[in-house]
Structure formats: C-alpha cells, structure tokens
Amino acid sequence: STTPNQLCESLNGWNLDRRSQVARVMHPALKSHPQNELFRRDFSGSSVLFGFQLRSFERAAVVSMVENLKLFSIGFSWGGFTSLILITELPNWEYGADLGETLRLSIGLEDPLDLMEDLDKGFHILRSHSTASG
C-alpha cells in the first residue's frame, strides 16, 4: 500500500507548479513551496491534503474541469480512501487574491498515475474552455 509520504513524492513528480494553468501549488512538503525548508526541519512526513491556485479562468470553465474528473469526487471530507476535489471559496484571502480559483485536493488510495491522468484530462477541459471563449 502507498503511504502519504510516497503519495507526496508522486505529487512532486506531477509538476503541477510547472503547468501553464497553475499559478502555484500549496503544500509545504513540495520543494517549490516557499516554506519547504521550515517544513523539513519540523516534520518527518506530510499529509495528502493540498491545494493549488489556478491562473485566471472563467468560473464555468473551472466548474466544468472539476465536474468532469472521473477519479476525484467533489467533497468536503478529507482524509478518506477516495480522492476528493473542491473549488474553495476564500473571500477574505489577500494572499493570491489577484489569481484564479483555488482547488483543494485530498489524495486517496487510487494509483497516483491514474489520478494525474485524470487531472491532465481536467486541464485539457480547462484549456478548451479558455480557447473557445478567447
């Protein structure tokens, strides 16, 4: 079985922070996170709950992306065996207020490669919406 630390390492390999649609990934265990050094000093492992903020896309495109994912369910519960995703409302959040929607994910026990493939399809949907409207 895959541990949360192994899943986090897989997440590092997904390179979400290098995708053109993603403004930033918010998980302190990632090497690209600004507080990674502090995290590594104080923690020996990590969770599989994280978020990423998109660049500016119309809300309808983001909703379509999320609703068309096959392996991620839309949900508020975290830490279960099923992967979940949620468009997070952060109305008073100044950090990143000029960016797009924030998606919060909880990674379950599915194969990380299958999850990345599902997200890839979601990003394709997001791109096709922005191309159609742009």
Backbone as numpy.savetxt, mean C-alpha at the origin, in Angstrom:
# Nx Ny Nz CAx CAy CAz Cx Cy Cz
5.19 -21.64 6.68 4.35 -20.46 6.68 5.23 -19.21 6.68
4.71 -18.14 6.12 5.46 -16.90 5.99 5.29 -16.03 7.22
6.39 -15.49 7.75 6.33 -14.63 8.93 6.10 -13.17 8.50
5.64 -12.33 9.42 5.51 -10.91 9.08 6.80 -10.29 8.58
7.95 -10.67 9.17 9.22 -10.11 8.70 9.53 -10.53 7.27
9.22 -11.77 6.92 9.44 -12.22 5.54 8.51 -11.47 4.59
7.27 -11.24 5.03 6.35 -10.48 4.19 6.83 -9.06 4.00
7.39 -8.47 5.04 7.91 -7.12 4.94 9.09 -7.07 3.97
9.94 -8.08 4.02 11.04 -8.15 3.05 10.51 -8.28 1.63
9.44 -9.04 1.46 8.80 -9.13 0.14 8.29 -7.77 -0.29
7.70 -7.05 0.66 7.19 -5.71 0.39 8.32 -4.80 -0.08
9.48 -4.91 0.55 10.65 -4.15 0.10 10.93 -4.44 -1.37
10.80 -5.71 -1.75 11.05 -6.11 -3.13 9.99 -5.65 -4.11
8.83 -5.28 -3.61 7.75 -4.81 -4.49 8.07 -3.44 -5.08
8.94 -2.68 -4.41 9.35 -1.36 -4.90 8.17 -0.43 -5.14
7.19 -0.47 -4.24 6.04 0.42 -4.39 6.46 1.88 -4.45
7.51 2.23 -3.71 7.96 3.61 -3.69 8.58 4.05 -5.01
8.83 3.12 -5.91 9.40 3.46 -7.22 8.34 3.49 -8.33
7.10 3.16 -7.98 6.03 3.19 -8.97 5.64 4.64 -9.26
5.36 4.94 -10.50 5.02 6.32 -10.87 3.72 6.79 -10.22
2.82 5.88 -9.87 1.54 6.26 -9.28 1.64 6.53 -7.78
2.73 6.08 -7.14 2.86 6.15 -5.70 3.77 7.32 -5.31
3.27 8.17 -4.42 4.06 9.30 -3.94 5.02 8.85 -2.83
4.53 7.95 -1.94 5.38 7.44 -0.88 4.72 6.25 -0.21
5.57 5.42 0.39 5.12 4.26 1.15 5.40 4.55 2.62
4.43 4.24 3.45 4.56 4.53 4.88 4.65 3.22 5.67
5.87 2.77 5.87 6.17 1.60 6.70 7.61 1.75 7.17
7.82 1.92 8.48 9.17 2.24 8.98 10.21 1.15 8.76
9.79 -0.09 8.46 10.76 -1.15 8.23 11.37 -1.08 6.83
10.78 -0.28 5.96 11.32 -0.15 4.61 12.56 0.74 4.62
13.55 0.36 3.87 14.79 1.13 3.82 14.56 2.55 3.33
13.53 2.76 2.52 13.25 4.09 1.98 12.52 5.00 2.97
12.07 4.46 4.09 11.32 5.27 5.06 12.28 6.19 5.81
11.91 7.46 6.01 12.83 8.40 6.67 13.19 8.04 8.10
12.40 7.21 8.77 12.71 6.83 10.15 13.15 5.37 10.25
13.63 4.81 9.15 14.05 3.41 9.16 15.17 3.14 10.15
16.13 4.04 10.24 17.25 3.83 11.16 16.75 3.76 12.61
15.84 4.63 12.97 15.24 4.61 14.30 14.47 3.30 14.53
13.71 2.89 13.53 12.96 1.64 13.62 13.89 0.46 13.85
14.95 0.36 13.07 15.89 -0.76 13.19 16.61 -0.75 14.55
16.82 0.44 15.10 17.45 0.54 16.41 16.54 -0.03 17.51
15.24 0.26 17.40 14.31 -0.03 18.49 13.47 -1.30 18.32
13.43 -1.89 17.12 12.56 -3.04 16.88 13.32 -4.17 16.20
12.91 -5.40 16.50 13.53 -6.56 15.87 12.64 -7.15 14.78
11.42 -6.68 14.66 10.50 -7.18 13.66 9.45 -6.12 13.35
8.60 -6.43 12.41 7.61 -5.45 12.00 6.27 -6.12 11.73
5.27 -5.30 11.55 3.95 -5.82 11.22 3.75 -5.74 9.70
2.63 -6.24 9.28 2.32 -6.22 7.85 1.22 -5.20 7.56
1.06 -4.25 8.45 0.13 -3.15 8.27 0.93 -1.95 7.79
0.55 -1.38 6.67 1.27 -0.23 6.14 0.34 0.56 5.23
0.82 1.70 4.80 0.04 2.52 3.88 0.92 3.07 2.78
0.27 3.50 1.72 0.99 4.26 0.72 0.07 5.34 0.19
0.70 6.44 -0.16 -0.03 7.59 -0.65 0.20 7.70 -2.15
-0.90 7.82 -2.86 -0.84 7.93 -4.31 -0.53 9.37 -4.71
-0.11 9.52 -5.94 -0.04 10.86 -6.51 -1.49 11.26 -6.78
-1.72 12.44 -7.26 -3.10 12.92 -7.44 -3.79 12.19 -8.59
-4.86 11.48 -8.24 -5.75 10.83 -9.20 -7.18 11.16 -8.79
-8.09 11.14 -9.73 -9.49 11.34 -9.37 -9.93 10.23 -8.44
-10.76 10.58 -7.48 -11.24 9.60 -6.50 -11.89 8.41 -7.18
-12.66 8.63 -8.23 -13.34 7.53 -8.93 -12.34 6.51 -9.47
-11.19 6.97 -9.91 -10.16 6.06 -10.42 -9.59 5.21 -9.29
-9.36 5.82 -8.13 -8.82 5.10 -6.97 -9.86 4.08 -6.48
-11.12 4.48 -6.43 -12.18 3.56 -6.01 -12.25 2.38 -6.98
-12.15 2.64 -8.26 -12.18 1.56 -9.26 -10.99 0.62 -9.07
-9.82 1.19 -8.80 -8.64 0.36 -8.56 -8.88 -0.59 -7.40
-9.34 -0.04 -6.27 -9.53 -0.83 -5.05 -10.64 -1.86 -5.24
-11.75 -1.45 -5.84 -12.88 -2.36 -6.00 -12.59 -3.51 -6.96
-11.63 -3.35 -7.85 -11.32 -4.40 -8.82 -10.19 -5.33 -8.38
-9.63 -5.12 -7.21 -8.63 -6.06 -6.71 -9.31 -7.38 -6.38
-8.66 -8.48 -6.67 -9.25 -9.81 -6.46 -8.84 -10.42 -5.13
-7.61 -10.19 -4.69 -7.12 -10.82 -3.47 -7.26 -9.95 -2.23
-7.36 -8.66 -2.42 -7.54 -7.73 -1.30 -9.02 -7.46 -1.12
-9.51 -7.68 0.09 -10.87 -7.30 0.42 -10.85 -5.89 0.99
-11.95 -5.18 0.83 -12.06 -3.86 1.44 -12.48 -4.08 2.88
-11.74 -3.51 3.84 -12.09 -3.77 5.22 -11.43 -2.86 6.21
-12.01 -2.83 7.41 -11.53 -2.02 8.52 -10.73 -2.83 9.53
-10.80 -4.13 9.48 -10.14 -4.99 10.45 -8.71 -5.24 10.01
-7.79 -5.35 10.97 -6.38 -5.53 10.63 -5.81 -6.71 11.38
-4.88 -7.40 10.79 -4.15 -8.45 11.47 -4.70 -9.85 11.25
-5.62 -10.01 10.34 -6.19 -11.33 10.08 -5.41 -12.07 9.02
-5.95 -13.19 8.56 -5.26 -14.01 7.57 -5.56 -13.60 6.14
-6.53 -12.71 5.95 -6.91 -12.24 4.62 -6.36 -10.83 4.41
-5.82 -10.57 3.24 -5.30 -9.24 2.94 -6.44 -8.25 2.74
-6.25 -7.06 3.31 -7.28 -6.02 3.26 -6.68 -4.73 2.73
-7.56 -3.90 2.15 -7.16 -2.58 1.68 -8.29 -1.62 1.97
-7.94 -0.37 2.21 -8.94 0.63 2.52 -8.43 2.00 2.07
-9.28 2.76 1.42 -8.97 4.16 1.14 -9.18 4.90 2.45
-8.13 5.52 2.94 -8.15 6.12 4.28 -8.42 7.61 4.18
-9.36 8.06 4.96 -9.67 9.49 5.03 -8.83 10.13 6.12
-8.04 11.12 5.76 -7.19 11.83 6.72 -7.42 13.33 6.58
-8.61 13.82 6.98 -8.98 15.20 6.69 -8.10 16.27 7.34
-7.53 16.00 8.49 -6.74 17.01 9.19 -5.25 16.70 9.17
-4.84 15.88 8.25 -3.46 15.44 8.17 -2.68 16.37 7.26
-1.76 17.11 7.81 -0.99 18.06 7.01 0.16 17.39 6.28
0.69 16.32 6.83 1.81 15.61 6.21 1.33 14.93 4.94
1.68 15.47 3.81 1.26 14.89 2.54 -0.09 15.37 2.06
-0.59 16.48 2.61 -1.91 16.97 2.24 -1.99 17.36 0.76
-0.86 17.66 0.16 -0.85 18.06 -1.24 -0.78 16.86 -2.20
-0.76 15.64 -1.64 -0.69 14.43 -2.46 -2.07 13.82 -2.61
-2.15 12.64 -3.18 -3.42 11.99 -3.44 -3.91 11.14 -2.29
-4.80 10.22 -2.63 -5.43 9.34 -1.65 -4.40 8.45 -0.95
-4.69 8.11 0.29 -3.86 7.19 1.06 -4.57 5.85 1.13
-3.87 4.79 0.77 -4.39 3.43 0.87 -3.70 2.74 2.02
-4.49 2.09 2.86 -3.95 1.35 4.00 -4.14 -0.13 3.73
-3.08 -0.89 3.91 -3.13 -2.33 3.63 -2.74 -3.14 4.85
-3.35 -4.29 4.96 -2.96 -5.30 5.92 -2.72 -6.56 5.10
-1.51 -7.07 5.15 -1.15 -8.22 4.34 -1.47 -9.50 5.09
-2.22 -10.37 4.45 -2.61 -11.64 5.05 -1.64 -12.76 4.70
-2.16 -13.95 4.58 -1.32 -15.14 4.36 -1.24 -15.57 2.90
-1.78 -14.78 2.00 -1.67 -15.12 0.58 -0.21 -15.02 0.13
0.08 -15.64 -0.99 1.44 -15.58 -1.54 1.76 -14.12 -1.89
2.88 -13.59 -1.39 3.22 -12.19 -1.69 3.30 -11.88 -3.18
3.76 -12.83 -3.99 3.82 -12.59 -5.43 2.43 -12.45 -6.04
1.47 -13.24 -5.54 0.09 -13.11 -6.00 -0.50 -11.76 -5.62
-0.18 -11.30 -4.41 -0.66 -9.99 -3.96 -0.08 -8.87 -4.81
1.21 -8.97 -5.14 1.83 -7.94 -5.97 1.23 -7.93 -7.36
0.95 -9.11 -7.89 0.31 -9.19 -9.20 -1.07 -8.53 -9.17
-1.81 -8.75 -8.08 -3.11 -8.14 -7.92 -2.98 -6.62 -7.87
-2.01 -6.11 -7.10 -1.78 -4.67 -7.05 -1.35 -4.12 -8.41
-0.52 -4.87 -9.13 -0.12 -4.44 -10.48 -1.34 -4.23 -11.36
-2.29 -5.15 -11.29 -3.53 -5.01 -12.08 -4.30 -3.78 -11.62
-4.29 -3.53 -10.31 -4.95 -2.33 -9.79 -4.29 -1.06 -10.30
-2.97 -1.03 -10.32 -2.26 0.14 -10.85 -2.55 0.33 -12.34
-2.72 -0.76 -13.06 -3.07 -0.67 -14.48 -4.44 0.00 -14.63
-5.38 -0.38 -13.77 -6.71 0.25 -13.80 -6.59 1.74 -13.50
-5.78 2.08 -12.52 -5.57 3.47 -12.16 -4.99 4.25 -13.33
-4.00 3.69 -14.00 -3.39 4.34 -15.18 -4.41 4.50 -16.30
-5.25 3.48 -16.54 -6.20 3.56 -17.64 -7.27 4.62 -17.37
-7.63 4.82 -16.12 -8.58 5.89 -15.78 -7.96 7.25 -16.01
-6.69 7.41 -15.62 -6.06 8.73 -15.78 -5.81 9.02 -17.26
-5.56 7.99 -18.06 -5.37 8.17 -19.51 -6.70 8.54 -20.16
-7.77 7.89 -19.74 -9.08 8.14 -20.33 -9.58 9.54 -20.01
-9.25 10.04 -18.80 -9.74 11.37 -18.41 -8.75 12.46 -18.75
-7.52 12.08 -19.13 -6.49 13.11 -19.34 -6.24 13.42 -20.72
